Amino acid sequence: MLAFPSTYTVGITSLGYQVVWATLAQRADVDVRRLFTDQGDPPHRHCDLFGLSLSWELDGPVLLDLLEQQRIPLWASERGDTDPIVFGGGPVLTANPEPLAPFFDVVLLGDGELLLPAFVDALQAHREAPRAERLRHLAQVPGVYVPSLYAPRYSSEGDLLAVEPIEAGIPATVAKQTWRGNTLSHSTVITPEAAWPSIHMVEVVRSCPELCRFCLASYLTLPFRTPSLDDGLIPAVEKGLTATQRLGLLGASVTQHPQFADLLAWLDQDRFEGTRVSVSSVRAATVTPELGRILAKRGSKSLTIAIESGSERMRQVVNKKLATEEIYAAARYAKEGGLTGLKLYGMVGLPTEEEADVEATAALLLDLKKATPGLRLSLGVSTFVPKAHTPFQWQGVRPEADKRLKLLAKRLKPKGIELRPESYGWSVIQALLSRSDRRLAPVIAAARGSHDSLGGWKQAYRAIREQPGADLPSWDDVIHATWSPERVLPWEHLEGPLPPATLKRHQAEALALTQKSGVPA
């Protein structure tokens, strides 16, 4: 059973979920069924494997509802030989699985192209063995993390000292697996019932070479990988366009594919008349009039760029290699090409940010509106949340971010600029789930039924913390505190693409940029 922690409409739009399902479905020795929160394929009489793909922290608690629905014990320690092996993967679990670790038998760290087949092969080779023996064999597979075979060790003050194997022969660390093949993923299911109806998605790039200091999508998925145009991208596009005329080009920075201009020129052919092409976020500095023209010709209405901040200083702090003039040029080229809208994404609450930096973001949007009249502008803005395996993993959520979201609304909404802020409260819960260790698991269980509100989480946290013998750290320490670079992190036994020393150096370089210059140059 392969589950997704949301409805069918949302889940079937996840390219990662589709690829895992297709990989399993193509095996002759696996009979896979899909499960969503609102529907599912007919269940097996007996389920040997229960898998979950997690791409967003706030979806984590849904796992418990799905397990209960399938009558699977919630806690891995309570499952016996006849219960399924519960496994999970995806960016959230690859980054920091520890808060959810007591609910999983197995966590797959990294890219699934080779990891998933290796996991299933190992499971099939020992399927008749007792559960504990199966798990020990699985722990020998590179990238397969078996939480029950590792235990956290704490100081008398409740500080995490290490997460270590509980017996000999278990690897001390587990490394994320990286797919380095010449092709990336594309849709295996095209349906009008998807959140993006009847779209064929093609992964153009994986990771991002920019290395913005907060960015999980860049740091966790390194190295930056690009499939070849002739052997990878074009065949993937052609395959999908036999079934639909809607194409989505995906990736953290699709226009940085070295052959992206050639891909655009190919899509500009007359035979693609009637095909609608959309692209995910593009790097502002790569926007050209030709990009705008071809996307408009192929049915796109708008372009999406991430600016992070209107302040040049803040963009330097986060390593956003983007000049203010390049943002103006992107807007100008989008309009010249025939697009009618420009969506910008930014953040508040970044390390060292001051109110003047947020005012600079408002000023930039207002100036863009004047410079490109008729171009519809919108700003999506979120609060900075520290993520594992990034240079800013030691930084906390800044409480003043809440007021800064309101400041942007005050400056922009009266001027006709659409503002789409993410909830500050949900950013707090994201940080709780992204930064905690295994001691959070009872809180997740206690929050069931009220995990759709910040108050429900706080109440659950307080209730568990007040239990006799509980050693939960303070709420503020997990969410808001700036941690020492010497602190043992909950995910330290799980190897990401870059060593901690490199991440520390990148953080030090970012925080050294403390000169105050909140106004765009």
C-alpha positions in Angstrom: 0.0 0.0 0.0 1.5 3.3 -1.1 -0.1 6.3 0.7 -0.1 10.0 0.2 -1.1 12.3 3.1 -3.6 14.3 1.2 -6.5 13.9 -1.3 -6.3 12.1 -4.6 -6.4 15.4 -6.5 -3.3 16.7 -4.6 -1.4 13.4 -4.3 -1.7 12.4 -8.0 -0.1 15.7 -8.9 3.0 14.9 -6.9 5.7 13.8 -9.4 7.6 12.1 -6.6 4.6 10.0 -5.6 3.9 9.0 -9.2 7.5 7.9 -9.8 7.5 5.7 -6.6 4.2 4.2 -7.5 5.3 3.4 -11.1 8.6 1.9 -9.9 6.8 -0.5 -7.6 4.0 -1.2 -10.1 6.4 -2.2 -12.8 7.8 -5.0 -10.7 6.4 -8.5 -11.3 6.9 -9.4 -7.6 5.0 -6.4 -6.2 1.3 -5.7 -6.2 0.9 -2.1 -5.2 -2.3 -0.2 -4.3 -2.6 3.5 -3.8 -4.2 5.2 -0.8 -5.2 8.9 -0.3 -7.0 10.6 2.5 -10.3 10.6 0.5 -10.0 7.4 -1.6 -7.9 4.4 -2.5 -7.6 1.4 -4.7 -9.2 -1.9 -3.4 -7.0 -3.0 -0.5 -5.1 -6.3 -0.3 -6.3 -9.1 1.8 -2.9 -8.9 3.5 -0.5 -5.9 3.3 3.2 -6.6 3.6 4.4 -3.0 3.0 2.9 0.3 3.8 4.7 3.3 2.3 4.2 7.1 2.7 5.7 9.9 0.6 6.3 13.2 2.6 7.1 16.5 0.9 5.8 18.9 3.5 6.3 18.9 7.3 2.7 19.7 8.1 1.5 16.5 6.4 3.5 14.3 8.8 0.7 13.9 11.4 -1.6 12.6 8.7 0.5 9.4 8.8 -1.1 8.4 12.1 -4.6 8.7 10.7 -3.7 6.6 7.7 -2.1 3.9 9.8 -5.2 3.8 12.1 -7.5 3.6 9.1 -5.5 0.5 7.9 -5.5 -1.0 11.5 -1.7 -0.9 11.6 -0.2 -0.2 15.1 0.9 3.5 15.2 4.2 2.8 17.0 6.8 0.7 15.2 7.7 -0.9 18.6 4.2 -2.4 18.8 4.2 -4.1 15.4 4.7 -7.8 15.1 5.7 -10.3 12.4 2.3 -10.2 10.7 2.1 -6.4 10.5 3.4 -4.6 7.4 6.8 -2.9 7.2 6.0 0.8 7.4 8.4 2.9 5.3 8.6 6.5 4.2 10.6 8.8 1.9 10.6 12.2 0.4 12.4 15.5 1.3 11.0 15.9 4.7 12.1 12.5 5.9 15.4 12.7 4.1 16.2 16.0 5.9 15.2 15.1 9.4 13.1 11.9 10.0 13.6 11.9 13.8 10.3 13.5 15.0 8.4 10.8 13.1 11.0 8.0 13.4 9.1 6.0 16.2 6.2 5.6 13.7 8.4 4.2 10.9 10.1 0.9 10.5 12.2 2.1 7.7 13.1 5.5 6.2 14.6 5.8 2.7 17.0 8.7 2.5 17.5 10.4 -0.9 16.6 9.7 -4.5 14.4 6.7 -5.1 15.7 5.6 -8.6 18.2 3.0 -7.2 17.3 3.2 -3.5 13.7 1.9 -3.8 14.6 -1.2 -6.0 17.5 -2.0 -3.6 15.1 -1.8 -0.6 12.5 -4.0 -2.2 15.1 -6.6 -3.3 16.5 -6.8 0.2 13.0 -7.2 1.6 12.1 -9.9 -0.8 15.3 -11.8 -0.1 14.4 -12.1 3.6 10.6 -12.0 3.5 10.2 -15.2 5.5 12.5 -14.1 8.3 11.2 -12.7 11.6 10.5 -9.0 11.6 13.6 -8.1 13.7 15.9 -10.0 11.3 14.3 -8.4 8.3 15.0 -5.0 9.7 18.6 -5.8 10.4 19.2 -6.9 6.8 17.5 -3.8 5.5 19.8 -1.6 7.7 22.7 -2.8 5.6 21.3 -1.3 2.4 22.9 2.1 1.6 20.4 4.9 2.3 18.0 2.7 4.3 17.6 4.0 7.9 16.0 1.7 10.5 15.2 4.0 13.4 14.6 1.2 15.9 18.2 0.1 15.5 19.4 3.5 16.7 18.9 5.2 20.0 19.4 8.8 21.1 21.6 9.5 24.1 21.0 12.6 26.2 22.9 14.5 28.9 21.5 14.9 32.4 20.4 18.4 31.3 18.4 16.9 28.4 20.9 17.9 25.6 21.2 15.5 22.8 24.7 13.9 22.8 24.4 11.4 19.9 22.1 9.0 18.0 23.9 5.7 17.9 23.4 2.0 16.8 22.1 -0.2 19.6 24.0 -3.3 18.4 27.2 -4.3 16.6 27.1 -4.5 12.8 24.7 -1.6 12.2 26.3 1.4 10.3 27.1 4.3 12.6 25.8 6.8 9.9 23.4 6.5 7.0 24.1 8.5 3.8 21.5 10.0 1.5 21.5 8.3 -1.9 22.0 10.3 -5.1 20.8 9.4 -8.6 23.3 10.4 -11.2 21.6 8.9 -14.3 21.1 10.7 -17.6 17.4 10.9 -17.2 15.2 12.4 -14.5 11.5 11.8 -13.8 8.3 12.5 -15.7 4.6 11.8 -15.2 3.3 8.3 -15.3 -0.3 9.3 -14.6 -2.2 12.0 -16.5 -5.7 12.7 -15.3 -8.3 15.5 -15.4 -8.8 14.9 -11.7 -5.4 16.2 -10.7 -4.9 19.6 -9.1 -3.2 20.6 -12.3 -5.7 18.8 -14.7 -4.4 16.6 -17.5 -0.8 17.8 -17.2 2.3 15.9 -18.2 5.1 16.9 -15.8 8.8 16.6 -16.8 11.6 17.2 -14.4 14.1 19.5 -16.2 16.7 19.8 -13.5 17.2 18.4 -10.0 18.6 20.6 -7.2 19.8 24.2 -7.9 23.3 25.6 -8.3 22.6 28.9 -6.5 22.9 27.6 -3.0 20.7 30.1 -1.2 21.6 29.6 2.4 18.1 28.6 3.6 17.1 26.4 0.7 16.4 22.7 1.3 15.6 22.2 -2.4 19.1 23.2 -3.2 21.4 21.9 -0.4 19.6 18.6 0.3 19.5 17.5 -3.3 23.0 18.4 -4.5 24.6 18.0 -6.9 22.8 20.0 -9.6 21.8 17.5 -12.3 20.5 18.0 -15.8 19.3 15.3 -18.2 20.4 15.6 -21.8 18.1 17.3 -24.2 18.0 14.6 -27.0 18.2 11.5 -24.8 16.3 12.7 -21.8 14.0 15.7 -22.1 12.7 15.5 -25.6 11.7 11.8 -25.4 10.0 12.5 -22.0 8.0 15.4 -23.5 7.1 13.5 -26.6 5.8 10.6 -24.5 3.4 12.8 -22.6 2.2 14.8 -25.5 0.7 11.7 -27.1 -1.9 11.8 -24.2 -2.3 15.5 -23.4 -1.6 19.0 -24.7 -0.6 20.4 -21.4 3.1 20.3 -20.4 4.7 21.3 -17.1 8.4 21.8 -16.9 9.5 21.3 -13.3 12.6 22.0 -11.2 14.0 24.5 -8.7 15.6 26.5 -11.5 14.6 25.1 -14.9 16.1 27.9 -17.0 19.5 27.0 -15.7 19.5 23.8 -17.7 22.4 24.4 -20.1 20.2 23.5 -23.1 17.0 25.2 -21.9 17.1 27.7 -24.8 17.3 24.8 -27.2 14.3 23.1 -25.5 12.3 26.3 -25.8 13.2 26.6 -29.5 12.1 23.0 -30.0 8.8 23.8 -28.3 8.4 26.8 -30.6 7.8 24.6 -33.6 4.4 24.9 -35.4 3.6 21.3 -34.6 3.2 22.2 -30.9 0.4 24.7 -31.8 -2.3 24.2 -29.2 0.1 22.8 -26.6 0.0 24.7 -23.3 3.4 25.0 -21.6 4.0 26.2 -18.0 7.3 26.3 -16.1 7.9 26.3 -12.4 10.0 29.1 -10.7 12.8 30.5 -12.9 15.9 32.4 -12.0 15.1 36.1 -12.6 18.5 36.7 -14.3 17.7 34.1 -17.0 14.5 35.7 -18.1 14.7 36.9 -21.8 12.2 38.4 -24.2 12.3 35.1 -26.1 11.4 33.1 -23.0 8.4 35.4 -22.4 7.4 35.2 -26.1 7.4 31.4 -26.4 5.7 30.9 -23.0 2.9 33.4 -24.0 2.6 31.7 -27.4 2.2 28.4 -25.6 -0.6 29.5 -23.3 1.2 30.7 -20.2 -0.2 33.8 -18.6 2.6 34.6 -16.0 6.1 33.9 -14.9 7.3 33.0 -11.4 10.6 34.3 -9.9 12.0 34.1 -6.4 13.6 37.3 -5.2 13.7 36.5 -1.4 14.0 40.2 -0.5 13.9 43.6 -2.1 17.0 44.5 -0.2 20.3 44.0 -2.0 22.0 43.4 1.4 19.6 40.6 2.3 20.0 38.9 -1.0 23.8 38.9 -0.4 23.3 37.4 3.0 21.2 34.5 1.6 23.6 34.2 -1.4 20.8 35.1 -3.9 23.0 36.2 -6.8 20.5 38.6 -8.1 20.8 42.4 -8.8 17.9 44.7 -8.5 18.2 45.7 -12.2 17.8 42.0 -13.1 14.4 41.9 -11.4 13.3 45.0 -13.3 14.6 43.4 -16.5 12.7 40.1 -15.8 9.4 42.1 -15.4 10.1 44.1 -18.5 10.9 41.0 -20.6 7.9 39.1 -19.3 5.6 42.0 -20.4 7.4 42.5 -23.8 7.0 38.8 -24.5 3.2 39.0 -24.0 2.8 37.6 -20.5 0.3 39.4 -18.4 1.5 38.5 -14.9 4.6 38.2 -12.8 4.6 36.2 -9.5 7.4 37.0 -7.1 8.3 35.0 -4.0 10.1 36.4 -0.9 10.7 35.8 2.7 10.6 37.7 6.0 12.4 36.9 9.2 15.7 35.9 7.5 18.8 36.1 9.8 20.1 39.6 10.3 17.0 41.1 8.6 15.8 44.5 9.8 12.6 46.3 9.2 14.3 48.5 6.6 14.9 45.4 4.5 11.2 44.6 4.5 10.4 48.2 3.5 12.8 47.7 0.6 10.7 44.7 -0.5 7.6 46.8 -0.5 9.4 49.6 -2.3 10.6 47.3 -5.0 7.1 45.9 -5.7 5.7 49.4 -5.9 8.4 50.6 -8.2 8.0 47.5 -10.4 4.3 48.4 -10.7 5.2 51.8 -12.0 7.9 50.6 -14.3 5.8 47.9 -16.0 2.2 49.3 -16.1 -0.4 46.6 -17.0 1.7 43.7 -15.7 -0.2 42.1 -12.9 2.1 41.6 -9.9 1.7 39.3 -6.9 4.0 38.6 -4.0 4.0 35.3 -2.2 5.8 35.7 1.1 6.7 33.2 3.8 8.5 33.3 7.1 12.0 31.9 7.2 12.0 28.3 8.7 15.3 26.6 9.5 15.8 23.4 7.5 18.2 20.5 8.2 21.4 20.2 6.1 21.3 23.9 5.1 23.7 26.6 6.4 20.8 28.3 8.3 19.8 25.1 10.2 21.3 26.7 13.4 19.1 29.8 13.1 15.6 30.1 14.7 12.3 31.5 13.6 12.1 35.2 14.4 9.0 36.3 16.2 9.1 39.7 14.5 8.3 38.0 11.2 4.6 38.1 12.0 4.6 41.9 12.2 6.7 42.1 9.0 4.1 40.1 7.1 1.5 42.6 8.3 3.8 45.4 7.3 3.9 44.2 3.7 0.2 43.8 3.6 -0.2 47.4 4.8 2.2 48.7 2.1 1.1 46.7 -0.9 -2.6 45.8 -0.7 -3.9 49.4 -0.9 -1.8 49.8 -4.1 -3.4 46.9 -5.9 -0.6 44.4 -5.5 -1.8 41.0 -4.6 -0.1 39.6 -1.4 -0.2 35.9 -0.7 1.3 35.4 2.8 1.9 32.1 4.3 0.6 31.8 7.9 3.3 32.7 10.5 1.7 30.2 12.9 2.1 27.4 10.4 5.8 28.4 9.9 6.2 27.9 13.6 4.8 24.4 13.4 7.0 23.7 10.4 10.0 24.7 12.5 8.9 22.4 15.3 8.7 19.5 12.9 11.9 20.3 11.0 14.1 20.9 14.0 13.0 18.4 16.7 14.3 15.0 17.7 12.4 11.8 18.7 11.0 13.4 21.8 8.5 15.2 19.6 6.7 11.9 18.6 4.4 11.7 21.7 3.5 15.4 21.0 2.5 14.5 17.4 0.4 11.6 18.7 -1.2 13.9 21.3 -1.9 16.6 18.8 -4.1 14.3 16.7 -7.6 15.9 16.3 -6.2 19.3 17.0 -3.2 19.5 14.7 -4.9 22.0 12.4 -4.3 24.8 14.8 -1.3 26.4 16.5 -3.1 26.3 19.8 -3.6 22.6 19.5 0.1 22.0 19.0 1.1 24.3 21.9 -1.4 22.5 24.2 -0.1 19.1 23.1 3.5 20.2 23.6 2.7 21.6 27.1 0.8 18.4 28.1 3.7 16.1 27.2 6.3 18.4 28.7 4.5 18.4 32.0 4.3 14.6 32.3 6.5 13.1 35.0 9.9 12.2 33.6 9.5 14.1 30.4 12.6 15.8 29.1 11.2 17.8 26.2 13.3 21.0 25.5 11.5 24.3 25.8 9.2 25.4 22.9 11.4 28.5 22.4 14.6 26.5 22.3 13.3 24.3 19.4 11.6 27.0 17.4 13.2 30.4 18.1 16.6 29.9 19.5 19.8 30.3 17.6 21.8 27.1 18.2 25.5 26.9 18.8 27.4 25.4 15.8 28.8 22.9 18.3 25.4 21.6 19.2 24.7 18.0 18.3 21.8 18.1 15.8 19.0 15.5 15.7 20.0 14.5 12.2 23.8 14.4 12.7 23.9 10.6 12.2 22.3 11.1 8.7 24.8 12.3 6.0 23.6 14.9 3.6 25.4 16.0 0.5 27.7 18.5 2.3 29.7 18.0 5.5 28.7 20.1 8.6 32.0 22.0 8.3 31.1 23.3 4.9 27.6 24.3 6.1 29.2 26.1 9.1 31.5 28.0 6.7 28.6 29.0 4.5 26.7 30.3 7.5 29.7 32.3 8.8 30.1 33.9 5.3 26.5 34.9 5.2 26.3 36.3 8.7 29.5 38.3 8.1 27.5 40.5 5.7 26.2 42.8 8.4 26.5 46.2 6.8 23.1 48.0 6.9 21.7 48.8 3.5 18.0 48.2 3.4 17.3 50.2 0.2 17.6 48.5 -3.2 20.6 49.7 -5.1 
